Amino acid sequence: MIESKLDPGRGPVVSVLVNRGTLRVGDSVVAGAVWGKVRAMHDYLGAKVDVATPGMPVEVLGFDGVCEAGEYVTAVENDRRARQMAQEKLNRLKAETIARRSARKVTLEEIFDRAQTGDLKELNIVLKSDVAGSLEALQDEIAKVPQEQVSINIIRAQTGGITESDVMLASASNAVIIGFNVRPLSDARRSAQIEGVDVRSYSVIYKITEDLRNAMEGMLDTVEVEEALGEAEVKEIFKASKVGKIAGCVVTEGRITRDGQVRLVREGTVIWTGKLDSLRRFKDAVQTVEEGQDCGIVLAGYADVKVGDVLEFFSTKQVEQTLS
């Protein structure tokens, strides 16, 4: 499988390179969790072909869905067998996903109890920061945290936004991700939810060491919970003589509100946090804008907005945390 896409007129279109044997129109095929029957094939010039031999690249029509690039396409004896193999692969993928989600990952809240039972001897941390100076200061401060029962091991310390690679490392190492003035990129946020990785973002250094110290002592009983409201991406910048820069945005997730807290994130790094000065749609002031809608945004006291910036809207509240 070289490439797979969904064509509005032709349905799933799969580009394959025949490795062994011969692929013919009418063959029953399976690729991972997707199966189908070859309805038509086209060569690299777009001409229809009935037979594809080893070394020949062809576009195949007839799959029941879009496949993942890199999957092996196998021709089998009949549709029933192709459907059965695809279903078996789909069941395995679902089971693996459930297993990953239910796997017991370490969180700051449970460090003390797991240390008491001898289940946890070392806390692995992936540390990310906006600038090198802050990263060095963080490592120095974390080294001062008492580590009598659980030692702290920083397995990665880098500047920049929290990436999917960071999440995969944390998942494999049973680590907590701590970010200072940085946020997870969109793919990293999705991966963290799937893998069950604890990702924490801070804007004050002493709060990081305070949470770590309290976690070691079993006193992390009050946490600040952040509720994500929505996101908007800056698509265009407009200038107005009375208000200055207006960010032309599209709401990519959830909903955004006029009175919500907002942070400006640029390539994973938090640039600014504050409130909106105005929120408009079609020149009218509004209180909320829903997902998929366009809007104009003016930030209160900040004008250095750029195309591609992400505006995250959120609210916070204090919650009593019970350790178990």
N, C-alpha and C positions, 0 to 999 in steps of 0.2 A: 504494500500500500504506500503510494507516494503522496497522494493528496486526496482529500474528500471534501465535497461542498454540496450545499443544497441549492439547486438551480430552480428559480420560480416556475419555469416552464417545463423542465424535464425531471424534476425531483432530485433525489440523491445522485450525484455524479462522482464516481470513484476512479481515480487514476492509479493504475497498477502496472508493475513491470513483471512480466512473466519470468519466473526463475527456473521452473522445471515443469515439464509436461506441456500440454496444449489446452488452452482455454477456448471454448466454443460458445456461440450463441445458443441458449437453451440450457446450459449447465446450471446446476444448483450449486450455489457458493455460500460460504460462511466466512466472516471476518470478525473475530472477537465475539461481541454480543449482538452482531448484526448479520442477517442472512438475506438471501434473495435468489432470484433466477435471472441469469444474464438475458436481458431483453434486447440489447443492442450494444455494439462496440464500435469505437471510432479510433483511427490511428492518429499520429501526431499532426497529420495534415487535415484532420477532420473528416476524412473519408470513412464510410462504413466498411467494416470487415466482419467476416463470420468466424475467422480462426485467428488466434494469437499464439505464436510460438515463442520458445525461450529467447530472452533478450529483447522482446518487442514491448514497447510501452503502449497502452491502450486506455481509453476512457470507457468505463463500464456503466451501463444503466440497468437498473432492476433491483438494487438493494432496497430494503425496507426502512433504512435510516442512514444517517451520516456516520461513517466509521472514523476511528482514530488513526491518524497517520502512523505508519510503522507496523500496523497489524499485518499478519500474514493472511492472505486470501487463499482458501482451500476449496477446490471443487470436490463435491461429494456425490454419492450415488443418486439421491433424490431430495425433493423439498422437505420431506419429513425428517430426514437425517440432518439437513442443514438447520432446520428450525430447532431440533433437539439440541444440537451442539451450541447454537447461539443462546438458548435458554439456560443451558448448564453454565456457560460463561457468565451470563447475566446474574445468575444465582450466586456464583462465586464472588463476583464483584460486590453484590449487595452484602454478602456475609462479611467480606473484608471491611467494608465501610462501617457496618454495625460494630465489628470488633474494634476498629480504631476509635470509634466514638465512645465505646464503653470502656476502653482501656483506662486504667487508673493513672492519670498523670498527676504529677506533684503540683500543688498550689501553695501559695504562702500561708493560707489559712490552716493547712493541715501539717505544716512542718513540725510543730511542737509535739503533737500526738504521735506522729510516725517516728520521731526521734526517741520518744519515751519507750515505745515498743521495740526499738532497735531496727525498725523497718527502713530508716533513712539515716545514713551516715554522712552523706555529702549532698549539698545543694548546688546543682549546676545552673549557671546563669549565662544567658546570651545578652550582652550589654551593647546597646546602640545609643549614640548621641549625635547631636547636631554638629559639634565641632570637636577637634582633637583636644583642645584645652579642657573642655568639660569632661571628656572621656577620661583623661588622666586624673582629674580631680575626683571623679566618681570611683575609679579603681582605688585611689588612696583612701577615700572615706569608707568604702566597703571593707577594705582590709582591717579597719579599726573595729568592725562589728564583732562582738564576742562570739567565738566559735568553739566553745568547750564541747558541746554535744554534736553539733553539725558543722562541718567545715564547708566553706563557700568556695566553689571552683568556677572561675570565669572562663568558660570554654571558647568564647568569642567576644572580642571587644573591637567594634568598628564604628566609624561615623557614617551617617546617612540613614535613610528611612528603613523601616523594618520590612524585609523582603521575604518572599516565599522560601528562599534558601535558608534564612534564619529560622523560620518555622519548622522546616524539615529537620534541621540540625537539632532544634529543641525537642522535637518529637522523638527523634532517635536517641537522644541523650537524656530524656526525661528531665528537661530543663525548663526554667521560667525565663521568659523574655522581659527584660526591663529596658524601656526606652526613655531617654531624657530629651525633651523638646523634639521628639520624632514620633511619627505615627506609622501604623502598618499600611503598606500599599494595598490596593484592592484585592489582588490575588493572594497576598499574605493574610489578609483578614479572613478570606474564605477558607484558606488552608488551616488557619488556626481554629476555626469553628469545627472543621471536619476532624482534625487531629486531636482536638481537646487540649490545646496548648494554652497555658496561662500567659497572656500578654498584658503588661501594665505600662502605661505611659505616665510620665511625671513632668512637671515643669519646675520643681524645686528639689535641689539635691538632698537637703536634709530630710525631706519626706521619704526618699528612697531608703536611706539608712535607718530612719525611724521605723518604717514598716518591716524591714529585715530584722532589726533588733527585737521588735515586738513579736514577730513571728517565731524567733528563736526562743522567746520566753513564754510563748503561749498567751500573749496578751493582745493579739490582733483581733479585738472584739468589735471595733467600729471601723467600717470602711466607707470610703466615698464611692458610691456607685454612679457611673455615668450612663445615662440613657441616650442612645443615638436617635436623633429625630429624622435626619435626612442629610443628603449631600447635593451640592450643586457644582457643576464644572464651568469655569469661565471660558466662554467661546469667543468673546469679542470685547474690546474696550472702547467706550465712547467718552467724549469730553463735552461737558456742559459748563457754560460760563458761571452759573449760579452754584452748582453742587460739586463741580470738579469731575473726577473720573467716575464713570458708571460702568460696572461690570455686567456685561450681557451674559447671562448664565442660562443653563438648562438644568433642571432638577433631575439628577440621575438615580436617586434612591430616596424612598420615603417622602416626607414633606418638609418644607422649611417654613419657619415662622418669623414674623417681624420682631417679636420680643425674645427669641431664643438666643442662647449663647452661641458664638460661632468662632471657629478657628480657621485660619488660612494655612493650607498645607501645600508646599511646593516640593515635588519629587520626594515626598515622604517626610520632609522636615517642616516642623511647625514654625511659621514665620511670624504669626500674629494671632492673638486671641482677644476677643472683645464682643461688641454688639453691633447691630445694624443701625445705620442712620436712616435708611429708607429702603422699602421693598415695593417695587412697582411692576404692573403688567399692563401693557398698552397705555402707558402714561398715567394710569390710575394707581393710587396707593392701595395696597392690599395687606391683609394680615397673614395669609398663608398662600403658598404655592405648592401644587401637587406634583408628584412624579411625572416626568415627561413634558412638563410645561416650561415655557421660556419666561424669563423675568429680568428686571434690571435691579441691581443691588449697589448700594453705596454703603461702605463700611464707616463706622463712627471713628474718626480720628486716624484713619489709615488710607492712603491713596496709592501705594505702590503695588497695585494688583496687575498680574500678567496673565495672558492667555495660557490656558492649561492648568492654572491654579485650581485647587479643590477647596471648596468651602464646606466644612463639617459643622452641622448644627446639632447641639446636644443640650441636655440638662443634667444637673447633678443633685444627689441627695445623700444624706448620711443614713447608713443602715447598720443595725446591730448584727454582728456576725457571730454565730454560735459555732464553736469548734467541735468537730466530731472525729 
